[in-house]
Amino acid sequence: QVQLVESGGGLVQAGGSLRLSCAASGSIVRIDFMGWYRQPPGMRRELVATITSGGSTNYADSVKGRFTISRDNAKNTAYLQMNSLKPEDTAVYYCAMGRSSGVDYWGKGTLVTVSS
């Protein structure tokens, strides 16, 4: 069983920064990527950023230039540095881990609230 635990969410003013962390534990066999998704209030879950085991990254257009994803393979931990936050970044942020076929594991989420 694999567990993903997010931390680092909270309330921040527009223009501020937050850093999210995701620690994975359990029987991790083969994972191709770790990533972050978010679900704004009343909206569907959407991709924010992913990073492969080799370090290749992918970002949603809405966060390019403001968010940076990174990972520590030895610690099975992923990070999301979020700068220049906007009110529209308000959402529950979920950590994800998976293979090329899709997401295999989800965290429970951490709330990020950006006030204007």
Salt bridges, closest charged atoms under 4 A:
ASP32 OD2 - ARG30 NH2 3.25
GLU46 OE2 - ARG38 NE 2.73
ASP61 OD1 - LYS64 NZ 3.12
ASP89 OD1 - ARG38 NH1 2.95
ASP89 OD2 - ARG66 NH1 2.74
ASP104 OD2 - ARG99 NE 2.83
